[in-house]
């Protein structure tokens, strides 16, 4: 379980959000909402342990994540709104490099199959700098294919720049991860359909949370 207790985030002299609490259990999807600048990306970075909240605490299975950040990091996969691709590496090399850095090395065959899942196997040997925005996004999201055993997926605008076919494939992949007991946290401005046991919505504009059955 991922649990937030009374989280607060400030940037300079501006408080983005405060008194934010929620619990996310296996099979559940947490969808963050809010206007640009409301703190969605900042909250994701707090959830990843990349920055500390101004107040409050984040817990993983009942333990503060700051107590063992390295162990917590092994249980999550983060894909930010930037694709984090190295321009001079090919799509295949980028994917293998990302997998290795996350502690889950992938051979060329597995990485190529992951790219194929998102319809860009034909771009495998192309340098990332020549890929379109949609292709770059799919190359980044191929990491999900290689990470089914990672329980917590944290995704910042994962549907951005995707065509209809890729959106459907990503929806299926998220639903499968949730059905197998995984957890997903995401932000998106698009209307998407992801099947989940339960969906937790956090609206940073309203500073409220609500849980509803899917």
N, C-alpha and C positions, 0 to 999 in steps of 0.2 A: 504493500500500500504506500502511496505517496500522499503525504499530508502537509498542508500549509497551515500555520497557526499565526494569525495576527500579523501577516506580512505587511511591510511598508517599504516603499521605494521613493527616494527623493533624488532629484538631479539638480545640483546647484541649490537655489533657494525655492525650487518648485517641488511640491509633493505630487507624485504621479498617482499613487494609490496608497491606501492605508487600511488597517483592520481587515485584511483579506484572508479568509480561512476557507479551506475546502479539503475534502478527502477523495482520492481517486483509487479505486480498487481494480482488481484484475477484470478484464473484459469491458472496461468502461472507457468512454471517450470524453475528454475535456476540451471544449471548444471555447477559445478566448475571443471576446468581442470588444469593440471599442473604437473610437475615432482614432485617426492618425495622431500620434503623440500622447495617447492615453497610457502608454506603458506596456503594451503587449510584448514587444520584443525584449524589453527590460525584464519582464516577469519570466519569459522563457529563459533568459540568461541566468536569472536567479535559480530557476528550476534545474538548470544544467550545472550549477555550482560554479559558474564562471565569475559571478559577482555576488557579493553579500547583500542581503536586504538591509535597509536602514534600521529596521526593527522586525521582530518576529523570527520565526524559525521554520525550516523545512525539514521534514522527517521522511526517511525511507525505512519501511518495516519497523517503525517505532523508534529509530535511532536518528539523531540529528545528522544530516549529511555532512556537516563540517567535521564530524568526529572521524570519518573515514571517507574522504572525498574520492580517493582513488578507487575504493571498492564500489562506491555509488556509481562512478563514471563507467564502470564495466557493465552496469545494468541499464545503460541508456544509449540511445543513438540520437544525435542532434543534427538536423539539416536546417541551416538558416536560410534567410531569404536571399542571401548571396550564395552562389553555388559552390564556392571554395574549390574551383578547378584551376590547376596551373596551366596557363595558356600554351606552354611549349610541350606539355605532355599530351599524349593521345587520350581519347576517351577511355580506352582500355587501361592505359597506364595510370590515369587518374583514379579509376575505380580500384585497381589493385593496390595503389599507394594508400588510399583512404582505408581500405580493408586492413592492410597491414598495420597502419597507425592505430586502428581501433582494437588491435590484438586478435583479429580474425582473418589471417592471410587467406587469399583466394587464388587458385591457379587460373591460368588464362582461360581454360574451358569454362569454369564456373563464372568468371567475370563476363565472358562473352555471352553466356546464357542469360545473365542478369541484364545486360544491355539489350538483348533480344526481347526480353519480357516487356521492355518499354519501346520496342520497335526501332532501335537505333544500332543494331548489330552492324549494319552497313557503314556506320560512322566510327567503328571501333579503332581504326588505325589513323583517323584524322586528328590533327592537333586541336585542342579545345578552342583555340583562338579563331578557328574558321567555322565553328558550329553556330547555328542560330540560337536565339535565346531559348526557344522551346527544346532544342536538342541538348543544350547545356543543362537545362532543368532536368530532363529525363536522365541524363548521364549521372547527375547528382543523386536522383531518386533511386537509381539502380542499386545504391547501397542498401536499400530496404530489402531487396531480394536476397542479399547475402547475410541478412541479420534477423532471421525469423526467431532465433532463440533469445535475442535481446528483449527483455520484457517491456521497457519503456521507450517509446518513440516520441520525440519532441520535434515538431515540424513547424517552421515559420513560413506561411504562405506556400504550402507545397503545390497547390494547383495553379500557381501563377505561370503564365506562358504555355500552358499545356493545351493541346488540341482535344477534341471531344473523345477520341479513342484513348488517349493517355489518361484523361480524367476518369473514364470508366475503369481502366485498368488499376489506377491508384485507389479508387473507391473499393474495388474488389480486394486489393491487397490489404488495405486497412481493415476491412471487415473480417478477412481471414485471420489477421493478427489478433484482433479483438476476440474472435470466436475461439481461438486457441488459448486464451487467458492473458494475452498481452494488454498493454495500456497505451493509449495514444493521446497526446496533447497537441493541438494545432490551432493556428490562426488562419482564417481565410475570409476574404470579402465575397467569395462566390457561394452560390447556393449549390451544395453538393449533398449527395445521398450516401451516407455511410451507415451500415447496419451495425448496431451495438446493443449490448444488453441494457445499458443505460447511458445517457448523455448528460454530462454536467456542463452547464453553460456559466461562464464567468464574464459578466459585462463590466469592464473597468470604468465605463462612463457612469454607471449607476452604483458601482461598488457593492453589487449584490451578487449572490449565487443562487442557482435554482437547479434542482435535480428532477429530471422527468424520465419516465420509462420510454424507451425507444419504440 
